[in-house]
Amino acid sequence: MAKNLIKNSCGAEGLKYWEDIESGGDGWKVEDLPDDDSGQFPFIGKFFATSFQLCSKSQVIDLLEEGYTKDVLDAQPHIVVNDWYSARTDCGCSYDLSVQLLSEKREVISEFNIKYQTIPITDGSWKQVSHTFWKYGAGVRFIKFTHGGKDTSFWKGWYGVRVINSSVTIEV
């Protein structure tokens, strides 16, 4: 199995390794995963929750620091992105995801975006978004992963999108 290049993907270490881009309302919060959800994520005890105004956070992955060589990267291996998100059972939300493959000068080579996807009140089940980059061209040296959202009712507190188990892997 390929190594997840996202560090602290579920918030076990708070916001460590994440750059807090926007912290609207009450900002980001790390919450304990309810027992109802532990079957889907048996080894994960926490998740990130957003507030009533836009919250977004990102990580930039340096692929050379992670041990990949320029030759391997220029062969354009598949880069697989996964993120899990959920609305609460009492409030709808919006969800954003942006993943950019960047050159050595941090210019965008390829990107995948979900912008302001609205999620109505649900049963609280987790949904997965997945994308595979391939045939993107040579020169990728960094990956920028950014996600976030907010609630759609503007309730004070953390009623926005919940995110868990984010991952970026390279299939060499």
VEXDREN-293031 format. One line per field, with one value per atom (N, C-alpha, C, O, CB): z, y, x negated; atom name; chain. Coordinates in pm, whole numbers. Glycine has a CB too. Example, Ala and Ser with C-alpha at 12.3 -4.5 7.8 and 13.67 -1.06 7.14 Angstrom:
BEGIN
pz <- (780;780;780;846;905;708;714;787;804;572)
py <- (-569;-450;-330;-332;-447;-225;-106;3;114;-60)
px <- (-1319;-1230;-1320;-1424;-1131;-1285;-1367;-1290;-1341;-1408)
markol <- (N;CA;C;O;CB;N;CA;C;O;CB)
fifi <- (A;A;A;A;A;A;A;A;A;A)
END
This chain:
BEGIN
pz <- (0;0;0;71;122;-79;-90;36;103;-214;66;185;166;61;217;270;268;293;395;375;200;211;291;323;73;324;410;554;599;389;625;767;852;821;805;960;1052;978;986;1127;907;818;890;827;725;1019;1092;1214;1285;1136;1239;1349;1482;1584;1364;1486;1614;1679;1801;1592;1597;1648;1629;1607;1578;1639;1618;1475;1382;1715;1455;1320;1280;1181;1310;1358;1325;1181;1139;1424;1107;967;869;749;943;915;829;837;944;868;724;722;725;637;596;826;841;747;777;991;633;529;569;563;393;608;647;767;769;529;866;991;1031;1138;1103;942;965;1083;1126;842;1134;1244;1365;1416;1203;1410;1525;1482;1567;1609;1353;1303;1303;1317;1386;1285;1282;1423;1520;1213;1433;1560;1531;1430;1634;1619;1610;1709;1826;1642;1659;1743;1747;1659;1690;1850;1862;1768;1755;2007;1705;1613;1695;1786;1527;1663;1737;1719;1617;1691;1817;1809;1686;1631;1933;1640;1520;1397;1309;1494;1392;1274;1286;1188;1251;1401;1421;1338;1314;1566;1293;1207;1072;1016;1190;1018;888;898;804;828;1012;1034;1167;1265;1036;1170;1297;1371;1493;1273;1303;1369;1381;1410;1293;1358;1360;1470;1475;1220;1555;1666;1657;1741;1791;1556;1550;1405;1310;1608;1393;1262;1277;1388;1200;1165;1163;1135;1054;1058;1200;1176;1147;1207;1297;1054;1020;1089;1146;867;1084;1153;1055;946;1222;1097;1019;909;823;1109;911;801;744;807;848;624;552;633;687;421;640;699;591;526;829;571;478;533;602;335;501;546;436;352;680;436;330;380;487;216;300;318;182;80;381;183;62;85;182;29;-4;6;-87;-208;-28;-32;-110;-147;-62;-30;-272;-315;-312;-289;-454;-335;-326;-181;-153;-384;-87;56;100;193;142;34;67;8;31;17;-69;-118;-264;-312;-36;-335;-476;-558;-529;-523;-659;-744;-860;-892;-798;-920;-1036;-1148;-1216;-1087;-1168;-1274;-1250;-1342;-1283;-1126;-1092;-1114;-1175;-945;-1066;-1080;-1226;-1267;-1000;-1305;-1446;-1530;-1643;-1502;-1475;-1542;-1525;-1578;-1488;-1450;-1430;-1366;-1423;-1561;-1248;-1180;-1143;-1130;-1053;-1127;-1085;-946;-856;-1085;-929;-800;-760;-828;-805;-650;-608;-486;-386;-578;-496;-389;-338;-416;-440;-206;-144;-29;41;-94;-11;104;142;55;73;269;321;388;461;422;362;418;455;406;319;541;586;636;691;696;614;681;814;835;593;900;1025;1002;894;1134;1103;1092;1119;1101;1189;1161;1195;1118;1141;1341;1026;954;823;819;1041;716;588;587;679;473;482;475;330;238;557;313;183;203;312;121;95;98;-23;-134;101;-1;-108;-102;5;-96;-219;-227;-348;-456;-238;-329;-439;-421;-316;-443;-525;-523;-646;-759;-519;-624;-733;-739;-637;-717;-858;-883;-927;-1022;-993;-855;-876;-924;-890;-749;-1002;-1050;-942;-832;-1178;-974;-882;-842;-729;-944;-935;-907;-854;-844;-1035;-819;-763;-858;-817;-634;-986;-1088;-1104;-1094;-1224;-1130;-1141;-1273;-1381;-1132;-1262;-1380;-1409;-1525;-1357;-1305;-1318;-1187;-1082;-1354;-1193;-1069;-1079;-1187;-1036;-961;-946;-840;-733;-905;-870;-779;-762;-858;-828;-641;-611;-538;-430;-523;-596;-537;-481;-554;-640;-355;-287;-315;-346;-329;-304;-317;-194;-81;-331;-216;-106;-70;-156;-141;60;111;205;306;183;174;263;393;408;193;485;608;567;481;702;627;588;713;823;510;690;803;871;962;756;827;887;830;879;1033;725;670;595;543;575;591;526;378;339;592;296;152;114;177;75;12;-33;-168;-258;-40;-181;-312;-345;-260;-314;-469;-511;-652;-736;-509;-674;-806;-830;-740;-818;-953;-992;-1102;-1207;-1040;-1075;-1177;-1259;-1202;-1112;-1390;-1477;-1606;-1641;-1505;-1676;-1799;-1776;-1855;-1913;-1669;-1632;-1678;-1668;-1483;-1729;-1776;-1674;-1556;-1809;-1721;-1634;-1551;-1583;-1718;-1445;-1369;-1234;-1163;-1448;-1197;-1067;-955;-953;-1056;-861;-746;-613;-507;-759;-618;-498;-526;-641;-454;-421;-429;-320;-203;-412;-358;-261;-246;-342;-305;-124;-90;0;107;-19;-44;32;39;-63;-31;158;169;280;363;195;281;383;352;272;398;416;396;509;582;384;522;626;637;556;593;738;745;660;623;893;628;542;621;562;438;752;836;918;985;929;913;986;1137;1204;936;1189;1332;1399;1352;1359;1508;1583;1633;1681;1703;1622;1662;1542;1443;1729;1550;1446;1382;1406;1505;1299;1233;1083;1008;1252;1040;900;861;934;868;745;693;788;853;553;795;873;772;673;970;797;706;786;901;628;721;789;686;570;871;728;650;512;415;635;501;374;334;419;383;205;162;23;-64;165;5;-125;-132;-45;-145;-233;-251;-395;-488;-219;-410;-543;-572;-494;-552;-686;-728;-822;-942;-797;-765;-844;-906;-977;-756)
py <- (-118;0;124;130;0;222;344;429;427;425;504;589;712;777;631;745;868;985;989;864;1078;1193;1308;1404;1242;1300;1401;1366;1254;1405;1462;1442;1489;1588;1520;1415;1450;1465;1568;1581;1361;1367;1371;1397;1251;1345;1340;1432;1435;1200;1505;1600;1548;1616;1650;1429;1375;1470;1468;1237;1553;1648;1793;1883;1628;1813;1947;1991;1914;2046;2114;2165;2151;2210;2310;2074;2055;2005;1917;1955;2060;2031;2102;2102;1882;2162;2230;2381;2435;2194;2448;2593;2636;2600;2651;2712;2761;2880;2991;2802;2857;2959;3060;3181;2894;3007;3092;3029;2908;3111;3110;3059;3141;3202;3063;3141;3221;3171;3056;3224;3260;3221;3180;3257;3108;3059;3006;2926;2866;2918;2924;2854;2703;2650;2890;2635;2489;2432;2494;2439;2314;2242;2094;2041;2262;2029;1885;1823;1859;1841;1728;1663;1513;1457;1691;1449;1304;1239;1284;1259;1133;1058;984;909;958;1005;933;782;735;980;708;562;510;408;500;579;537;530;447;633;616;626;541;527;768;483;413;286;239;380;230;111;142;60;53;260;299;341;323;415;395;440;381;453;597;251;183;230;211;39;289;328;480;531;272;549;695;743;701;755;829;873;1017;1061;855;1092;1234;1276;1205;1319;1395;1455;1607;1658;1408;1678;1824;1871;1810;1881;1979;2039;2187;2254;2017;2239;2381;2455;2396;2400;2586;2674;2730;2677;2788;2839;2897;2991;3029;2971;3029;3104;3019;2925;3244;3053;2970;2942;3033;3036;2815;2768;2687;2603;2682;2712;2630;2614;2701;2695;2500;2470;2392;2329;2389;2398;2331;2274;2310;2428;2184;2131;2131;2101;1986;2166;2155;2041;2041;2290;1944;1826;1843;1861;1696;1837;1843;1700;1623;1914;1665;1526;1481;1363;1509;1572;1535;1505;1410;1647;1587;1560;1428;1364;1674;1388;1262;1141;1027;1263;1166;1056;1019;924;939;1089;1060;1132;1247;1103;1065;1127;1201;1176;1020;1290;1363;1267;1285;1467;1163;1065;994;976;963;952;885;979;941;833;1102;1198;1235;1250;1325;1249;1285;1172;1194;1328;1050;937;942;858;803;1042;1069;953;903;1103;910;805;857;978;754;767;809;871;817;688;984;1051;1044;1099;1200;976;950;1034;1034;798;1106;1194;1141;1109;1342;1133;1094;1189;1233;947;1219;1296;1247;1211;1451;1244;1202;1322;1395;1082;1342;1457;1417;1317;1576;1498;1468;1595;1684;1361;1602;1704;1646;1525;1749;1730;1685;1643;1664;1797;1585;1542;1657;1641;1428;1773;1885;2013;2115;1913;2011;2133;2098;2011;2222;2165;2147;2221;2297;2195;2198;2261;2272;2222;2180;2339;2339;2283;2290;2484;2227;2159;2202;2210;2004;2229;2265;2172;2129;2413;2142;2069;2121;2136;1914;2148;2187;2115;2123;2343;2044;1978;2024;2011;1821;2079;2130;2056;2038;2281;2014;1960;2078;2148;1844;2099;2219;2185;2081;2300;2275;2262;2304;2343;2346;2296;2338;2485;2524;2317;2567;2710;2733;2847;2793;2625;2626;2684;2749;2704;2657;2691;2571;2457;2731;2597;2490;2415;2474;2547;2283;2196;2133;2123;2086;2091;2031;2052;2068;1879;2053;2070;2002;1978;2218;1974;1917;2000;2027;1763;2041;2128;2084;2041;2271;2096;2092;2223;2246;1963;2307;2439;2449;2429;2550;2478;2510;2408;2446;2647;2282;2178;2186;2175;2035;2205;2215;2076;1998;2308;2048;1918;1945;2014;1841;1893;1916;1837;1757;1877;1862;1782;1636;1601;1823;1552;1410;1323;1371;1377;1196;1103;1104;1025;961;1194;1205;1108;1100;1184;1034;936;1007;1117;837;941;996;963;852;942;1060;1045;1060;1136;1150;987;995;1064;1037;854;1152;1207;1153;1151;1365;1111;1053;1104;1119;897;1130;1174;1118;1115;1331;1073;1024;1113;1129;876;1170;1247;1150;1064;1359;1163;1085;1163;1248;943;1136;1210;1360;1433;1171;1406;1547;1624;1746;1561;1553;1619;1610;1587;1764;1627;1620;1747;1850;1597;1738;1857;1873;1970;1974;1782;1794;1773;1673;1693;1868;1857;1878;1839;1958;1941;1968;1935;1936;2116;1905;1890;1979;1971;1739;2062;2147;2094;2090;2297;2054;1998;2099;2133;1856;2147;2245;2200;2163;2387;2203;2173;2255;2315;2023;2256;2332;2343;2267;2469;2439;2461;2543;2612;2329;2536;2609;2549;2465;2763;2593;2547;2638;2748;2543;2594;2672;2743;2811;2583;2729;2795;2911;2983;2694;2927;3033;3023;3123;3170;2900;2876;2892;2837;2736;2964;2979;2842;2763;3079;2814;2684;2611;2674;2599;2481;2399;2307;2186;2315;2366;2293;2275;2229;2365;2311;2301;2162;2064;2400;2155;2026;1963;2031;2044;1831;1752;1680;1627;1649;1679;1611;1517;1544;1714;1404;1300;1220;1211;1206;1164;1063;1111;1035;940;1234;1287;1213;1175;1439;1191;1122;1164;1197;973;1161;1176;1065;1056;1321;981;872;874;923;734;820;809;662;589;887;620;480;464;488;433;424;409;271;237;432)
px <- (-84;0;-89;-189;96;-52;-131;-118;-15;-88;-222;-227;-139;-142;-372;-60;18;-77;-146;133;-81;-171;-110;-181;-208;18;81;46;68;237;-6;-40;79;144;-170;106;214;347;413;180;384;500;634;737;498;635;763;767;867;790;661;664;616;633;798;557;508;408;390;444;341;243;291;210;107;422;476;454;479;412;408;382;235;192;424;157;15;2;78;-52;-92;-124;-30;-57;-119;78;173;151;124;319;162;163;309;387;89;345;481;499;455;512;561;576;684;664;611;799;911;979;1005;1012;1006;1059;1181;1185;951;1282;1400;1483;1470;1485;1568;1655;1573;1492;1748;1595;1522;1398;1332;1613;1367;1250;1266;1376;1131;1155;1152;1161;1117;1025;1219;1222;1196;1242;1358;1122;1104;1203;1206;955;1284;1383;1358;1293;1525;1409;1400;1500;1613;1424;1457;1543;1650;1616;1460;1779;1883;1872;1822;2022;1916;1912;1982;1942;1974;2086;2161;2071;2092;2278;1971;1883;1758;1684;1844;1732;1605;1594;1483;1588;1705;1699;1639;1566;1837;1669;1616;1469;1392;1700;1431;1294;1244;1233;1286;1215;1188;1063;1054;1177;966;842;828;720;722;938;935;1029;1144;975;981;1063;1110;1189;989;1063;1095;1124;1093;979;1185;1208;1205;1214;1343;1192;1195;1337;1408;1096;1379;1510;1493;1408;1605;1575;1571;1684;1776;1580;1673;1766;1870;1890;1690;1936;2045;1997;2075;2138;1871;1811;1699;1652;1759;1657;1561;1435;1372;1524;1400;1275;1203;1264;1300;1075;997;856;803;995;796;660;590;654;660;458;383;252;202;357;199;64;-4;58;65;-132;-213;-310;-386;-288;-307;-392;-511;-494;-312;-630;-753;-790;-835;-870;-771;-789;-934;-961;-734;-1027;-1169;-1205;-1279;-1259;-1154;-1179;-1116;-1165;-1124;-1010;-943;-1017;-977;-799;-1125;-1207;-1186;-1249;-1184;-1100;-1080;-1187;-1221;-938;-1240;-1341;-1274;-1157;-1440;-1349;-1297;-1261;-1160;-1400;-1344;-1316;-1183;-1103;-1429;-1160;-1034;-917;-816;-1034;-928;-819;-794;-679;-849;-901;-885;-828;-785;-1017;-827;-762;-609;-537;-817;-561;-419;-343;-246;-356;-388;-311;-173;-153;-386;-78;55;46;-19;154;111;122;268;355;69;296;433;466;394;454;577;624;757;846;638;771;897;926;835;893;1053;1095;1234;1314;1095;1262;1391;1456;1390;1378;1585;1655;1797;1850;1655;1857;1993;2059;1995;1992;2190;2271;2317;2310;2394;2363;2421;2567;2622;2412;2627;2767;2863;2984;2795;2812;2901;2871;2936;2892;2774;2738;2669;2582;2646;2707;2639;2506;2475;2727;2428;2296;2250;2315;2193;2138;2071;1932;1875;2066;1877;1748;1667;1719;1764;1538;1444;1324;1282;1398;1270;1143;1067;1124;1167;939;852;719;657;831;677;547;472;520;562;353;271;138;72;247;101;-32;-118;-85;-31;-229;-310;-451;-506;-317;-506;-644;-742;-703;-665;-870;-975;-958;-991;-1113;-907;-882;-741;-695;-904;-674;-538;-434;-338;-536;-456;-356;-264;-309;-424;-135;-37;-56;-53;107;-75;-85;50;91;-192;119;252;326;264;243;460;535;672;725;552;726;859;931;875;854;1055;1128;1273;1337;1124;1321;1464;1490;1436;1506;1571;1595;1736;1834;1572;1746;1871;1983;2096;1918;1950;2051;2142;2095;1986;2272;2366;2416;2456;2484;2414;2457;2574;2557;2340;2693;2806;2791;2699;2938;2882;2885;2895;2976;3005;2814;2809;2821;2846;2679;2802;2797;2661;2635;2831;2573;2440;2338;2226;2450;2377;2283;2170;2187;2357;2057;1938;1940;1977;1811;1900;1890;1742;1668;1980;1702;1563;1556;1636;1500;1459;1425;1287;1198;1430;1270;1143;1110;1198;1148;984;939;800;716;939;776;644;588;649;650;471;399;315;247;310;318;233;214;297;294;106;70;76;136;164;13;17;-106;-110;32;-206;-328;-440;-416;-300;-561;-679;-692;-633;-808;-771;-806;-737;-765;-778;-648;-580;-681;-753;-462;-685;-775;-703;-753;-888;-584;-505;-358;-313;-522;-286;-141;-81;-121;-96;13;84;226;302;84;260;391;463;413;377;578;655;799;858;644;859;1001;1064;995;1024;1198;1269;1416;1470;1209;1480;1622;1680;1609;1694;1813;1885;2025;2063;1892;2101;2239;2327;2285;2289;2446;2535;2644;2729;2598;2645;2746;2688;2763;2809;2555;2485;2509;2533;2530;2503;2518;2382;2283;2577;2378;2253;2209;2291;2271;2082;2029;1973;1935;2138;1967;1903;2006;2008;1786;2092;2199;2170;2256;2332;2050;2013;1967;1987;1906;1905;1860;1760;1681;1797;1764;1669;1579;1629;1742;1449;1355;1267;1232;1268;1232;1155;1075;1115;1249;965;891;848;856;975;804;755;628;548;727;610;487;442;523;508;313;248;146;58;182;156;60;6;71;126;-113;-174;-194;-255;-311;-141;-151;-269;-259;-20;-381;-504;-507;-602;-631)
markol <- (N;CA;C;O;CB;N;CA;C;O;CB;N;CA;C;O;CB;N;CA;C;O;CB;N;CA;C;O;CB;N;CA;C;O;CB;N;CA;C;O;CB;N;CA;C;O;CB;N;CA;C;O;CB;N;CA;C;O;CB;N;CA;C;O;CB;N;CA;C;O;CB;N;CA;C;O;CB;N;CA;C;O;CB;N;CA;C;O;CB;N;CA;C;O;CB;N;CA;C;O;CB;N;CA;C;O;CB;N;CA;C;O;CB;N;CA;C;O;CB;N;CA;C;O;CB;N;CA;C;O;CB;N;CA;C;O;CB;N;CA;C;O;CB;N;CA;C;O;CB;N;CA;C;O;CB;N;CA;C;O;CB;N;CA;C;O;CB;N;CA;C;O;CB;N;CA;C;O;CB;N;CA;C;O;CB;N;CA;C;O;CB;N;CA;C;O;CB;N;CA;C;O;CB;N;CA;C;O;CB;N;CA;C;O;CB;N;CA;C;O;CB;N;CA;C;O;CB;N;CA;C;O;CB;N;CA;C;O;CB;N;CA;C;O;CB;N;CA;C;O;CB;N;CA;C;O;CB;N;CA;C;O;CB;N;CA;C;O;CB;N;CA;C;O;CB;N;CA;C;O;CB;N;CA;C;O;CB;N;CA;C;O;CB;N;CA;C;O;CB;N;CA;C;O;CB;N;CA;C;O;CB;N;CA;C;O;CB;N;CA;C;O;CB;N;CA;C;O;CB;N;CA;C;O;CB;N;CA;C;O;CB;N;CA;C;O;CB;N;CA;C;O;CB;N;CA;C;O;CB;N;CA;C;O;CB;N;CA;C;O;CB;N;CA;C;O;CB;N;CA;C;O;CB;N;CA;C;O;CB;N;CA;C;O;CB;N;CA;C;O;CB;N;CA;C;O;CB;N;CA;C;O;CB;N;CA;C;O;CB;N;CA;C;O;CB;N;CA;C;O;CB;N;CA;C;O;CB;N;CA;C;O;CB;N;CA;C;O;CB;N;CA;C;O;CB;N;CA;C;O;CB;N;CA;C;O;CB;N;CA;C;O;CB;N;CA;C;O;CB;N;CA;C;O;CB;N;CA;C;O;CB;N;CA;C;O;CB;N;CA;C;O;CB;N;CA;C;O;CB;N;CA;C;O;CB;N;CA;C;O;CB;N;CA;C;O;CB;N;CA;C;O;CB;N;CA;C;O;CB;N;CA;C;O;CB;N;CA;C;O;CB;N;CA;C;O;CB;N;CA;C;O;CB;N;CA;C;O;CB;N;CA;C;O;CB;N;CA;C;O;CB;N;CA;C;O;CB;N;CA;C;O;CB;N;CA;C;O;CB;N;CA;C;O;CB;N;CA;C;O;CB;N;CA;C;O;CB;N;CA;C;O;CB;N;CA;C;O;CB;N;CA;C;O;CB;N;CA;C;O;CB;N;CA;C;O;CB;N;CA;C;O;CB;N;CA;C;O;CB;N;CA;C;O;CB;N;CA;C;O;CB;N;CA;C;O;CB;N;CA;C;O;CB;N;CA;C;O;CB;N;CA;C;O;CB;N;CA;C;O;CB;N;CA;C;O;CB;N;CA;C;O;CB;N;CA;C;O;CB;N;CA;C;O;CB;N;CA;C;O;CB;N;CA;C;O;CB;N;CA;C;O;CB;N;CA;C;O;CB;N;CA;C;O;CB;N;CA;C;O;CB;N;CA;C;O;CB;N;CA;C;O;CB;N;CA;C;O;CB;N;CA;C;O;CB;N;CA;C;O;CB;N;CA;C;O;CB;N;CA;C;O;CB;N;CA;C;O;CB;N;CA;C;O;CB;N;CA;C;O;CB;N;CA;C;O;CB;N;CA;C;O;CB;N;CA;C;O;CB;N;CA;C;O;CB;N;CA;C;O;CB;N;CA;C;O;CB;N;CA;C;O;CB;N;CA;C;O;CB;N;CA;C;O;CB;N;CA;C;O;CB;N;CA;C;O;CB;N;CA;C;O;CB;N;CA;C;O;CB;N;CA;C;O;CB;N;CA;C;O;CB;N;CA;C;O;CB;N;CA;C;O;CB;N;CA;C;O;CB;N;CA;C;O;CB;N;CA;C;O;CB;N;CA;C;O;CB;N;CA;C;O;CB;N;CA;C;O;CB;N;CA;C;O;CB;N;CA;C;O;CB;N;CA;C;O;CB;N;CA;C;O;CB;N;CA;C;O;CB;N;CA;C;O;CB;N;CA;C;O;CB;N;CA;C;O;CB;N;CA;C;O;CB;N;CA;C;O;CB;N;CA;C;O;CB;N;CA;C;O;CB)
fifi <- (A;A;A;A;A;A;A;A;A;A;A;A;A;A;A;A;A;A;A;A;A;A;A;A;A;A;A;A;A;A;A;A;A;A;A;A;A;A;A;A;A;A;A;A;A;A;A;A;A;A;A;A;A;A;A;A;A;A;A;A;A;A;A;A;A;A;A;A;A;A;A;A;A;A;A;A;A;A;A;A;A;A;A;A;A;A;A;A;A;A;A;A;A;A;A;A;A;A;A;A;A;A;A;A;A;A;A;A;A;A;A;A;A;A;A;A;A;A;A;A;A;A;A;A;A;A;A;A;A;A;A;A;A;A;A;A;A;A;A;A;A;A;A;A;A;A;A;A;A;A;A;A;A;A;A;A;A;A;A;A;A;A;A;A;A;A;A;A;A;A;A;A;A;A;A;A;A;A;A;A;A;A;A;A;A;A;A;A;A;A;A;A;A;A;A;A;A;A;A;A;A;A;A;A;A;A;A;A;A;A;A;A;A;A;A;A;A;A;A;A;A;A;A;A;A;A;A;A;A;A;A;A;A;A;A;A;A;A;A;A;A;A;A;A;A;A;A;A;A;A;A;A;A;A;A;A;A;A;A;A;A;A;A;A;A;A;A;A;A;A;A;A;A;A;A;A;A;A;A;A;A;A;A;A;A;A;A;A;A;A;A;A;A;A;A;A;A;A;A;A;A;A;A;A;A;A;A;A;A;A;A;A;A;A;A;A;A;A;A;A;A;A;A;A;A;A;A;A;A;A;A;A;A;A;A;A;A;A;A;A;A;A;A;A;A;A;A;A;A;A;A;A;A;A;A;A;A;A;A;A;A;A;A;A;A;A;A;A;A;A;A;A;A;A;A;A;A;A;A;A;A;A;A;A;A;A;A;A;A;A;A;A;A;A;A;A;A;A;A;A;A;A;A;A;A;A;A;A;A;A;A;A;A;A;A;A;A;A;A;A;A;A;A;A;A;A;A;A;A;A;A;A;A;A;A;A;A;A;A;A;A;A;A;A;A;A;A;A;A;A;A;A;A;A;A;A;A;A;A;A;A;A;A;A;A;A;A;A;A;A;A;A;A;A;A;A;A;A;A;A;A;A;A;A;A;A;A;A;A;A;A;A;A;A;A;A;A;A;A;A;A;A;A;A;A;A;A;A;A;A;A;A;A;A;A;A;A;A;A;A;A;A;A;A;A;A;A;A;A;A;A;A;A;A;A;A;A;A;A;A;A;A;A;A;A;A;A;A;A;A;A;A;A;A;A;A;A;A;A;A;A;A;A;A;A;A;A;A;A;A;A;A;A;A;A;A;A;A;A;A;A;A;A;A;A;A;A;A;A;A;A;A;A;A;A;A;A;A;A;A;A;A;A;A;A;A;A;A;A;A;A;A;A;A;A;A;A;A;A;A;A;A;A;A;A;A;A;A;A;A;A;A;A;A;A;A;A;A;A;A;A;A;A;A;A;A;A;A;A;A;A;A;A;A;A;A;A;A;A;A;A;A;A;A;A;A;A;A;A;A;A;A;A;A;A;A;A;A;A;A;A;A;A;A;A;A;A;A;A;A;A;A;A;A;A;A;A;A;A;A;A;A;A;A;A;A;A;A;A;A;A;A;A;A;A;A;A;A;A;A;A;A;A;A;A;A;A;A;A;A;A;A;A;A;A;A;A;A;A;A;A;A;A;A;A;A;A;A;A;A;A;A;A;A;A;A;A;A;A;A;A;A;A;A;A;A;A;A;A;A;A;A;A;A;A;A;A;A;A;A;A;A;A;A;A;A;A;A;A;A;A;A;A;A;A;A;A;A;A;A;A;A;A;A;A;A;A;A;A;A;A;A;A;A;A;A;A;A;A;A;A;A;A;A;A;A;A;A;A;A;A;A;A;A;A;A;A;A;A;A;A;A;A;A;A;A;A;A;A;A;A;A;A;A;A;A;A;A;A;A)
END
